[in-house]
Amino acid sequence: MFGLVNPRSLKIVVVLDNIRSLYNTGSILRTADAAGVERVVLCGITPRPDQGGRQRRAIAKTALGAEESVPWEYEADTKTALTKLRAAGYEIAAVETAADAVTLFEWAPRWPVCLVFGHERTGVSDDLAPEFETVVRIPMLGQKRSLNVATAAGVVLYELVRLRLYPETRSPSP
């Protein structure tokens, strides 16, 4: 049924760079659990489950327990988090709407992978650009040129799930 590769051996870390919504954080944690993500790194202003009752309850409302089942950590500075992940051998891939980015379905990730998702309005911090080995975009066919960050995380993570489970189904190049 699945390819010969153990999907859990192809590791994924998600880094959230200054996400502002408690609900987006919770939703991404829940999706990370479903997709078998190794851990989530919360950076900058990204809400954390350990920041008090209101924050914990709001995150838990969408995470539905994933804030307990998915390992997560806080790193104040996103660049520091990315430096550590690069040193550990992760490909650092920002998910952005940039026109010159590789499309998700043409991207051939180099495992292990670190996905970086940014602020809901401004995206990943501009000063992080030198840290990225790859910038990936989700193709948009409608009038809106972006997705909610939690929705984008789900799309990208499940494309990586597909590649982990069925590596022989790599999308053909155009």
MDTraj code that builds the backbone (N, CA, C; nanometers):
import mdtraj as md
import numpy as np

residues = "MET PHE GLY LEU VAL ASN PRO ARG SER LEU LYS ILE VAL VAL VAL LEU ASP ASN ILE ARG SER LEU TYR ASN THR GLY SER ILE LEU ARG THR ALA ASP ALA ALA GLY VAL GLU ARG VAL VAL LEU CYS GLY ILE THR PRO ARG PRO ASP GLN GLY GLY ARG GLN ARG ARG ALA ILE ALA LYS THR ALA LEU GLY ALA GLU GLU SER VAL PRO TRP GLU TYR GLU ALA ASP THR LYS THR ALA LEU THR LYS LEU ARG ALA ALA GLY TYR GLU ILE ALA ALA VAL GLU THR ALA ALA ASP ALA VAL THR LEU PHE GLU TRP ALA PRO ARG TRP PRO VAL CYS LEU VAL PHE GLY HIS GLU ARG THR GLY VAL SER ASP ASP LEU ALA PRO GLU PHE GLU THR VAL VAL ARG ILE PRO MET LEU GLY GLN LYS ARG SER LEU ASN VAL ALA THR ALA ALA GLY VAL VAL LEU TYR GLU LEU VAL ARG LEU ARG LEU TYR PRO GLU THR ARG SER PRO SER PRO".split()
xyz = np.array([
    [0.0822, -0.1195, 0.0000],
    [0.0000, 0.0000, 0.0000],
    [0.0862, 0.1253, 0.0000],
    [0.1737, 0.1422, 0.0989],
    [0.2627, 0.2566, 0.1033],
    [0.3945, 0.2206, 0.0375],
    [0.4729, 0.3251, 0.0009],
    [0.6057, 0.3014, -0.0554],
    [0.6946, 0.2326, 0.0471],
    [0.8134, 0.1989, 0.0091],
    [0.9058, 0.1267, 0.0954],
    [0.9666, 0.2135, 0.2044],
    [0.9552, 0.3446, 0.1937],
    [1.0140, 0.4363, 0.2909],
    [0.9248, 0.4447, 0.4140],
    [0.9846, 0.4408, 0.5316],
    [0.9103, 0.4635, 0.6548],
    [0.8774, 0.6122, 0.6608],
    [0.7487, 0.6502, 0.6519],
    [0.7136, 0.7926, 0.6481],
    [0.7656, 0.8717, 0.7666],
    [0.7793, 0.8097, 0.8819],
    [0.8274, 0.8790, 1.0010],
    [0.9772, 0.9095, 0.9925],
    [1.0508, 0.8404, 0.9034],
    [1.1940, 0.8668, 0.8913],
    [1.2208, 0.9941, 0.8116],
    [1.1207, 1.0434, 0.7399],
    [1.1325, 1.1668, 0.6624],
    [1.0755, 1.2790, 0.7487],
    [1.1608, 1.3399, 0.8288],
    [1.1171, 1.4313, 0.9335],
    [1.0790, 1.5693, 0.8803],
    [0.9801, 1.6274, 0.9492],
    [0.9322, 1.7622, 0.9192],
    [0.9237, 1.8396, 1.0509],
    [0.9809, 1.9592, 1.0502],
    [0.9638, 2.0546, 1.1601],
    [0.8928, 2.1757, 1.1024],
    [0.7983, 2.2298, 1.1755],
    [0.7274, 2.3515, 1.1358],
    [0.7730, 2.4647, 1.2263],
    [0.8115, 2.5773, 1.1652],
    [0.8487, 2.6979, 1.2389],
    [0.7432, 2.8040, 1.2093],
    [0.6875, 2.8616, 1.3152],
    [0.5885, 2.9687, 1.3006],
    [0.6543, 3.1001, 1.3375],
    [0.6688, 3.1877, 1.2387],
    [0.7355, 3.3170, 1.2544],
    [0.6328, 3.4273, 1.2758],
    [0.6141, 3.4664, 1.4007],
    [0.5269, 3.5797, 1.4345],
    [0.3827, 3.5639, 1.3882],
    [0.3293, 3.4437, 1.4039],
    [0.1856, 3.4226, 1.3809],
    [0.1137, 3.4961, 1.4941],
    [0.0086, 3.5686, 1.4626],
    [-0.0552, 3.6465, 1.5703],
    [-0.1811, 3.5825, 1.6264],
    [-0.2452, 3.4929, 1.5521],
    [-0.3738, 3.4385, 1.5951],
    [-0.3581, 3.3123, 1.6793],
    [-0.4206, 3.3131, 1.7947],
    [-0.4255, 3.1951, 1.8806],
    [-0.4890, 3.0775, 1.8070],
    [-0.5931, 3.1068, 1.7301],
    [-0.6655, 3.0007, 1.6606],
    [-0.5828, 2.9418, 1.5466],
    [-0.5060, 3.0249, 1.4769],
    [-0.4167, 2.9710, 1.3739],
    [-0.3101, 2.8819, 1.4366],
    [-0.2554, 2.9243, 1.5496],
    [-0.1557, 2.8421, 1.6177],
    [-0.2158, 2.7071, 1.6553],
    [-0.3336, 2.7087, 1.7138],
    [-0.4003, 2.5832, 1.7519],
    [-0.4305, 2.4952, 1.6333],
    [-0.4785, 2.5553, 1.5261],
    [-0.5107, 2.4788, 1.4064],
    [-0.3862, 2.4156, 1.3447],
    [-0.2766, 2.4901, 1.3433],
    [-0.1514, 2.4364, 1.2879],
    [-0.0999, 2.3233, 1.3768],
    [-0.1106, 2.3355, 1.5074],
    [-0.0705, 2.2261, 1.5960],
    [-0.1529, 2.1006, 1.5674],
    [-0.2832, 2.1170, 1.5482],
    [-0.3704, 2.0015, 1.5202],
    [-0.3333, 1.9365, 1.3872],
    [-0.3094, 2.0175, 1.2853],
    [-0.2698, 1.9640, 1.1547],
    [-0.1323, 1.8987, 1.1636],
    [-0.0421, 1.9575, 1.2411],
    [0.0910, 1.8990, 1.2599],
    [0.0802, 1.7603, 1.3219],
    [-0.0093, 1.7443, 1.4168],
    [-0.0313, 1.6134, 1.4772],
    [-0.0793, 1.5139, 1.3714],
    [-0.1780, 1.5534, 1.2945],
    [-0.2345, 1.4644, 1.1929],
    [-0.1326, 1.4257, 1.0863],
    [-0.0420, 1.5173, 1.0552],
    [0.0566, 1.4940, 0.9495],
    [0.1863, 1.4300, 1.0011],
    [0.1936, 1.4012, 1.1294],
    [0.3124, 1.3364, 1.1838],
    [0.4352, 1.4248, 1.1901],
    [0.4151, 1.5532, 1.2158],
    [0.5265, 1.6475, 1.2264],
    [0.6074, 1.6156, 1.3517],
    [0.7386, 1.6252, 1.3392],
    [0.8294, 1.5966, 1.4502],
    [0.8091, 1.6949, 1.5651],
    [0.8053, 1.8250, 1.5327],
    [0.7818, 1.9281, 1.6339],
    [0.7476, 2.0603, 1.5653],
    [0.6928, 2.1504, 1.6459],
    [0.6593, 2.2850, 1.6005],
    [0.7392, 2.3823, 1.6860],
    [0.8020, 2.4796, 1.6196],
    [0.8793, 2.5819, 1.6893],
    [0.8023, 2.7131, 1.6786],
    [0.7640, 2.7674, 1.7927],
    [0.6867, 2.8918, 1.7993],
    [0.7847, 3.0064, 1.8237],
    [0.7848, 3.1053, 1.7342],
    [0.8840, 3.2132, 1.7414],
    [0.8178, 3.3503, 1.7519],
    [0.8922, 3.4428, 1.8123],
    [0.8473, 3.5815, 1.8185],
    [0.7174, 3.5954, 1.8949],
    [0.6183, 3.6620, 1.8321],
    [0.4900, 3.6875, 1.8977],
    [0.3924, 3.5717, 1.8860],
    [0.4328, 3.4625, 1.8232],
    [0.3420, 3.3484, 1.8065],
    [0.2909, 3.3030, 1.9431],
    [0.1585, 3.2941, 1.9594],
    [0.1024, 3.2517, 2.0880],
    [0.1485, 3.1108, 2.1262],
    [0.1645, 3.0915, 2.2592],
    [0.2094, 2.9624, 2.3111],
    [0.1079, 2.9092, 2.4120],
    [0.0955, 2.7776, 2.4195],
    [0.0012, 2.7199, 2.5163],
    [0.0371, 2.7472, 2.6620],
    [0.1602, 2.7894, 2.6903],
    [0.2020, 2.8112, 2.8295],
    [0.1930, 2.9574, 2.8733],
    [0.1198, 3.0386, 2.7998],
    [0.1150, 3.1814, 2.8312],
    [-0.0068, 3.2224, 2.9122],
    [-0.0687, 3.1327, 2.9829],
    [-0.1814, 3.1694, 3.0672],
    [-0.3119, 3.1089, 3.0204],
    [-0.4118, 3.1200, 3.1081],
    [-0.5400, 3.0550, 3.0862],
    [-0.6110, 3.0928, 2.9579],
    [-0.6216, 3.2225, 2.9283],
    [-0.6930, 3.2662, 2.8082],
    [-0.6257, 3.2117, 2.6828],
    [-0.4953, 3.2253, 2.6757],
    [-0.4209, 3.1772, 2.5585],
    [-0.4328, 3.0263, 2.5468],
    [-0.4140, 2.9573, 2.6577],
    [-0.4206, 2.8106, 2.6567],
    [-0.5581, 2.7638, 2.6089],
    [-0.6646, 2.8255, 2.6601],
    [-0.8005, 2.7856, 2.6208],
    [-0.8268, 2.8132, 2.4731],
    [-0.7829, 2.9288, 2.4235],
    [-0.8066, 2.9634, 2.2826],
    [-0.7300, 2.8699, 2.1893],
    [-0.6062, 2.8396, 2.2235],
    [-0.5283, 2.7460, 2.1412],
    [-0.5923, 2.6075, 2.1481],
    [-0.6299, 2.5651, 2.2675],
    [-0.6897, 2.4323, 2.2860],
    [-0.8216, 2.4184, 2.2102],
    [-0.8930, 2.5291, 2.1912],
    [-1.0217, 2.5247, 2.1214],
    [-1.0067, 2.4708, 1.9792],
    [-0.8983, 2.5061, 1.9119],
    [-0.8766, 2.4552, 1.7756],
    [-0.7776, 2.3395, 1.7727],
    [-0.6860, 2.3328, 1.8685],
    [-0.5864, 2.2246, 1.8686],
    [-0.6477, 2.0914, 1.9130],
    [-0.7520, 2.0966, 1.9928],
    [-0.8207, 1.9768, 2.0425],
    [-0.7249, 1.8721, 2.0992],
    [-0.6309, 1.9176, 2.1800],
    [-0.5378, 1.8268, 2.2451],
    [-0.4025, 1.8159, 2.1776],
    [-0.3904, 1.8662, 2.0557],
    [-0.2617, 1.8575, 1.9853],
    [-0.1541, 1.9412, 2.0522],
    [-0.1943, 2.0403, 2.1317],
    [-0.0949, 2.1191, 2.2053],
    [-0.0245, 2.0320, 2.3096],
    [-0.0844, 1.9159, 2.3410],
    [-0.0246, 1.8189, 2.4323],
    [0.0461, 1.7055, 2.3577],
    [-0.0026, 1.6703, 2.2382],
    [0.0524, 1.5545, 2.1665],
    [0.1659, 1.5888, 2.0700],
    [0.1722, 1.7129, 2.0248],
    [0.2796, 1.7538, 1.9341],
    [0.3872, 1.8244, 2.0157],
    [0.5116, 1.7746, 2.0090],
    [0.6169, 1.8474, 2.0777],
    [0.6293, 1.9886, 2.0199],
    [0.6370, 2.0870, 2.1069],
    [0.6559, 2.2244, 2.0620],
    [0.7565, 2.2911, 2.1550],
    [0.8184, 2.3935, 2.1017],
    [0.9142, 2.4700, 2.1807],
    [0.9053, 2.6150, 2.1398],
    [0.9526, 2.7016, 2.2272],
    [0.9537, 2.8443, 2.1978],
    [1.0967, 2.8900, 2.1761],
    [1.1153, 2.9661, 2.0707],
    [1.2436, 3.0313, 2.0421],
    [1.2090, 3.1760, 2.0095],
    [1.2554, 3.2706, 2.0911],
    [1.2200, 3.4114, 2.0709],
    [1.2601, 3.4606, 1.9319],
    [1.3769, 3.4193, 1.8859],
    [1.4311, 3.4679, 1.7593],
    [1.4225, 3.3594, 1.6519],
    [1.3481, 3.3868, 1.5464],
    [1.3299, 3.2875, 1.4399],
    [1.4618, 3.2503, 1.3743],
    [1.5489, 3.3479, 1.3537],
    [1.6782, 3.3202, 1.2900],
    [1.7585, 3.2195, 1.3715],
    [1.7544, 3.2311, 1.5016],
    [1.8245, 3.1356, 1.5883],
    [1.7685, 2.9952, 1.5692],
    [1.6367, 2.9846, 1.5638],
    [1.5736, 2.8537, 1.5422],
    [1.6169, 2.7940, 1.4089],
    [1.6182, 2.8757, 1.3038],
    [1.6553, 2.8261, 1.1709],
    [1.8023, 2.7862, 1.1641],
    [1.8882, 2.8613, 1.2326],
    [2.0310, 2.8280, 1.2365],
    [2.0514, 2.6904, 1.2993],
    [1.9808, 2.6631, 1.4076],
    [1.9909, 2.5323, 1.4740],
    [1.9410, 2.4206, 1.3826],
    [1.8306, 2.4436, 1.3139],
    [1.7740, 2.3411, 1.2261],
    [1.8638, 2.3162, 1.1053],
    [1.9211, 2.4224, 1.0501],
    [2.0151, 2.4058, 0.9378],
    [2.1353, 2.3224, 0.9826],
    [2.1882, 2.3525, 1.1011],
    [2.3025, 2.2780, 1.1543],
    [2.2686, 2.1301, 1.1754],
    [2.1412, 2.1010, 1.2001],
    [2.0961, 1.9629, 1.2181],
    [2.0640, 1.8952, 1.0846],
    [2.0849, 1.9668, 0.9728],
    [2.0679, 1.9064, 0.8412],
    [1.9344, 1.9276, 0.7732],
    [1.8493, 2.0118, 0.8285],
    [1.7177, 2.0367, 0.7686],
    [1.7278, 2.1311, 0.6496],
    [1.6510, 2.1023, 0.5446],
    [1.6310, 2.1990, 0.4360],
    [1.5337, 2.3034, 0.4902],
    [1.5691, 2.4307, 0.4813],
    [1.4848, 2.5381, 0.5317],
    [1.4024, 2.5922, 0.4148],
    [1.2711, 2.5730, 0.4218],
    [1.1811, 2.6129, 0.3133],
    [1.0730, 2.7067, 0.3659],
    [1.0728, 2.8292, 0.3161],
    [0.9677, 2.9244, 0.3513],
    [0.8479, 2.8992, 0.2611],
    [0.7303, 2.9139, 0.3162],
    [0.6073, 2.9040, 0.2370],
    [0.5553, 3.0460, 0.2228],
    [0.5601, 3.0962, 0.1002],
    [0.5271, 3.2358, 0.0713],
    [0.4510, 3.2453, -0.0600],
    [0.3981, 3.3629, -0.0897],
    [0.3239, 3.3852, -0.2137],
    [0.4106, 3.4442, -0.3242],
    [0.5415, 3.4461, -0.3070],
    [0.6331, 3.5081, -0.4042],
    [0.6193, 3.4452, -0.5422],
    [0.6110, 3.5288, -0.6439],
    [0.5934, 3.4814, -0.7816],
    [0.7113, 3.3975, -0.8298],
    [0.8305, 3.4247, -0.7799],
    [0.9491, 3.3506, -0.8254],
    [0.9756, 3.2245, -0.7427],
    [0.8863, 3.1905, -0.6517],
    [0.9024, 3.0701, -0.5699],
    [0.8688, 2.9465, -0.6535],
    [0.9238, 2.8330, -0.6136],
    [0.8905, 2.7066, -0.6789],
    [0.7493, 2.6673, -0.6331],
    [0.6695, 2.6147, -0.7238],
    [0.5352, 2.5730, -0.6826],
    [0.5450, 2.4453, -0.6000],
    [0.4530, 2.4299, -0.5105],
    [0.4508, 2.3170, -0.4185],
    [0.4619, 2.1837, -0.4914],
    [0.3946, 2.1718, -0.6038],
    [0.3883, 2.0427, -0.6722],
    [0.5089, 2.0172, -0.7617],
    [0.5956, 2.1162, -0.7783],
    [0.7210, 2.0986, -0.8525],
    [0.8404, 2.0856, -0.7574],
    [0.8203, 2.1185, -0.6329],
    [0.9261, 2.1150, -0.5325],
    [0.9637, 1.9709, -0.5004],
    [1.0923, 1.9435, -0.4983],
    [1.1438, 1.8135, -0.4558],
    [1.2170, 1.8345, -0.3233],
    [1.1481, 1.8186, -0.2112],
    [1.2102, 1.8470, -0.0818],
    [1.3295, 1.7551, -0.0545],
    [1.4240, 1.8104, 0.0167],
    [1.5391, 1.7333, 0.0651],
    [1.5146, 1.7089, 0.2132],
    [1.4930, 1.5856, 0.2491],
    [1.4598, 1.5493, 0.3872],
    [1.5847, 1.5514, 0.4736],
    [1.5719, 1.5850, 0.5988],
    [1.4552, 1.6377, 0.6694],
    [1.4240, 1.7811, 0.6262],
    [1.2985, 1.8209, 0.6460],
    [1.2499, 1.9508, 0.5987],
    [1.2004, 2.0354, 0.7154],
    [1.2325, 2.1634, 0.7090],
    [1.1785, 2.2635, 0.8004],
    [1.0937, 2.3593, 0.7186],
    [0.9642, 2.3655, 0.7482],
    [0.8721, 2.4588, 0.6813],
    [0.8548, 2.5822, 0.7690],
    [0.8679, 2.6995, 0.7079],
    [0.8536, 2.8252, 0.7817],
    [0.7288, 2.8973, 0.7318],
    [0.6379, 2.9249, 0.8224],
    [0.5154, 2.9987, 0.7917],
    [0.5196, 3.1303, 0.8676],
    [0.4766, 3.2384, 0.8018],
    [0.4878, 3.3700, 0.8620],
    [0.3565, 3.4343, 0.8998],
    [0.3692, 3.5551, 0.9470],
    [0.2595, 3.6415, 0.9921],
    [0.1452, 3.6416, 0.8905],
    [0.0240, 3.6443, 0.9414],
    [-0.0950, 3.6349, 0.8569],
    [-0.1038, 3.7431, 0.7490],
    [-0.0564, 3.8624, 0.7754],
    [-0.0659, 3.9709, 0.6761],
    [0.0640, 3.9970, 0.6027],
    [0.1743, 3.9919, 0.6736],
    [0.3020, 4.0324, 0.6137],
    [0.3911, 3.9150, 0.5746],
    [0.3507, 3.7943, 0.6095],
    [0.4297, 3.6769, 0.5740],
    [0.5522, 3.6599, 0.6619],
    [0.6472, 3.5843, 0.6104],
    [0.7710, 3.5590, 0.6833],
    [0.8523, 3.6884, 0.6869],
    [0.9172, 3.7146, 0.7989],
    [0.9963, 3.8365, 0.8153],
    [1.1001, 3.8502, 0.7044],
    [1.1084, 3.9696, 0.6453],
    [1.2015, 3.9957, 0.5337],
    [1.3463, 3.9655, 0.5696],
    [1.3846, 3.9919, 0.6928],
    [1.5243, 3.9717, 0.7313],
    [1.5638, 3.8239, 0.7364],
    [1.4669, 3.7339, 0.7231],
    [1.4971, 3.5911, 0.7235],
    [1.5293, 3.5360, 0.5853],
    [1.5071, 3.6138, 0.4808],
    [1.5260, 3.5651, 0.3427],
    [1.6595, 3.4944, 0.3203],
    [1.7713, 3.5450, 0.3725],
    [1.8985, 3.4748, 0.3494],
    [1.9044, 3.3349, 0.4124],
    [1.8140, 3.3072, 0.5030],
    [1.8145, 3.1779, 0.5728],
    [1.7498, 3.0659, 0.4915],
    [1.6728, 3.1007, 0.3894],
    [1.5946, 3.0002, 0.3172],
    [1.6727, 2.9384, 0.2033],
    [1.6677, 2.8070, 0.1963],
    [1.7245, 2.7351, 0.0825],
    [1.6233, 2.7306, -0.0309],
    [1.4971, 2.7341, 0.0064],
    [1.3880, 2.7219, -0.0902],
    [1.2732, 2.8109, -0.0452],
    [1.2040, 2.8690, -0.1423],
    [1.0770, 2.9367, -0.1152],
    [0.9726, 2.8636, -0.1987],
    [0.8682, 2.8185, -0.1312],
    [0.7638, 2.7369, -0.1936],
    [0.6341, 2.8161, -0.1930],
    [0.5602, 2.8063, -0.3023],
    [0.4285, 2.8707, -0.3065],
    [0.3226, 2.7699, -0.3467],
    [0.2047, 2.7916, -0.2973],
    [0.0893, 2.7103, -0.3340],
    [0.0262, 2.7762, -0.4557],
    [0.0060, 2.7026, -0.5652],
    [-0.0562, 2.7645, -0.6825],
    [-0.1969, 2.8159, -0.6488],
    [-0.2276, 2.9350, -0.6964],
    [-0.3581, 2.9972, -0.6736],
    [-0.4268, 3.0158, -0.8083],
    [-0.5476, 2.9681, -0.8204],
    [-0.6201, 2.9776, -0.9465],
    [-0.7318, 3.0816, -0.9433],
    [-0.7713, 3.1251, -0.8273],
    [-0.8805, 3.2212, -0.8152],
    [-0.8316, 3.3642, -0.8057],
    [-0.9215, 3.4547, -0.7697],
    [-0.8873, 3.5962, -0.7599],
    [-0.8036, 3.6268, -0.6365],
    [-0.8272, 3.5569, -0.5280],
    [-0.7485, 3.5779, -0.4056],
    [-0.6127, 3.5129, -0.4274],
    [-0.5093, 3.5784, -0.3848],
    [-0.3736, 3.5319, -0.4119],
    [-0.3059, 3.4705, -0.2899],
    [-0.3853, 3.4396, -0.1874],
    [-0.3263, 3.3785, -0.0690],
    [-0.4317, 3.2997, 0.0066],
    [-0.3846, 3.2160, 0.0990],
    [-0.4706, 3.1382, 0.1876],
    [-0.4442, 3.1804, 0.3316],
    [-0.5381, 3.1517, 0.4194],
    [-0.5137, 3.1653, 0.5623],
    [-0.3922, 3.0799, 0.5963],
    [-0.3082, 3.1249, 0.6875],
    [-0.1829, 3.0554, 0.7186],
    [-0.2068, 2.9123, 0.7665],
    [-0.3106, 2.8902, 0.8439],
    [-0.3382, 2.7542, 0.8912],
    [-0.3826, 2.6650, 0.7752],
    [-0.4586, 2.7206, 0.6832],
    [-0.5000, 2.6444, 0.5654],
    [-0.3796, 2.6136, 0.4783],
    [-0.2925, 2.7125, 0.4583],
    [-0.1707, 2.6913, 0.3796],
    [-0.0844, 2.5823, 0.4429],
    [-0.0723, 2.5844, 0.5751],
    [0.0062, 2.4811, 0.6439],
    [-0.0529, 2.3429, 0.6159],
    [-0.1842, 2.3324, 0.6187],
    [-0.2485, 2.2043, 0.5908],
    [-0.2219, 2.1554, 0.4497],
    [-0.2306, 2.2454, 0.3529],
    [-0.2055, 2.2081, 0.2130],
    [-0.0622, 2.1569, 0.1969],
    [0.0341, 2.2326, 0.2474],
    [0.1756, 2.1957, 0.2306],
    [0.2080, 2.0689, 0.3088],
    [0.1618, 2.0602, 0.4314],
    [0.1912, 1.9409, 0.5111],
    [0.1329, 1.8156, 0.4470],
    [0.0152, 1.8259, 0.3902],
    [-0.0434, 1.7060, 0.3300],
    [0.0170, 1.6709, 0.1949],
    [0.0756, 1.7663, 0.1272],
    [0.1547, 1.7307, 0.0095],
    [0.2789, 1.6533, 0.0555],
    [0.3392, 1.6944, 0.1658],
    [0.4543, 1.6208, 0.2184],
    [0.4132, 1.4837, 0.2715],
    [0.2944, 1.4722, 0.3296],
    [0.2433, 1.3405, 0.3696],
    [0.2329, 1.2508, 0.2462],
    [0.1779, 1.3042, 0.1387],
    [0.1647, 1.2265, 0.0149],
    [0.3016, 1.1796, -0.0326],
    [0.3987, 1.2682, -0.0324],
    [0.5332, 1.2314, -0.0776],
    [0.5982, 1.1290, 0.0159],
    [0.5675, 1.1364, 0.1439],
    [0.6223, 1.0401, 0.2395],
    [0.5588, 0.9030, 0.2223],
    [0.4289, 0.8997, 0.1991],
    [0.3585, 0.7722, 0.1880],
    [0.3707, 0.7087, 0.0493],
    [0.3748, 0.7914, -0.0519],
    [0.3754, 0.7425, -0.1896],
    [0.4866, 0.8108, -0.2692],
    [0.6115, 0.7853, -0.2368],
    [0.7211, 0.8569, -0.3030],
    [0.7267, 0.8341, -0.4529],
    [0.6717, 0.7254, -0.5009],
    [0.6732, 0.6964, -0.6437],
    [0.5733, 0.7800, -0.7228],
    [0.4891, 0.8582, -0.6545],
    [0.3883, 0.9394, -0.7233],
    [0.4337, 1.0832, -0.7430],
    [0.5617, 1.1048, -0.7372],
    [0.6185, 1.2392, -0.7586],
    [0.5513, 1.3027, -0.8794],
    [0.5080, 1.4263, -0.8666],
    [0.4430, 1.4971, -0.9771],
    [0.5413, 1.5145, -1.0926],
    [0.4946, 1.4934, -1.2160],
    [0.5833, 1.5127, -1.3320],
    [0.6138, 1.6600, -1.3544],
    [0.7307, 1.6885, -1.4091],
    [0.7657, 1.8258, -1.4443],
    [0.6872, 1.8671, -1.5662],
    [0.6517, 1.9975, -1.5765],
    [0.5750, 2.0427, -1.6938],
    [0.6573, 2.0406, -1.8197],
])
top = md.Topology()
chain = top.add_chain()
for i, resn in enumerate(residues, 1):
    res = top.add_residue(resn, chain, resSeq=i)
    for name in ("N", "CA", "C"):
        top.add_atom(name, md.element.get_by_symbol(name[0]), res)
traj = md.Trajectory(xyz[None], top)
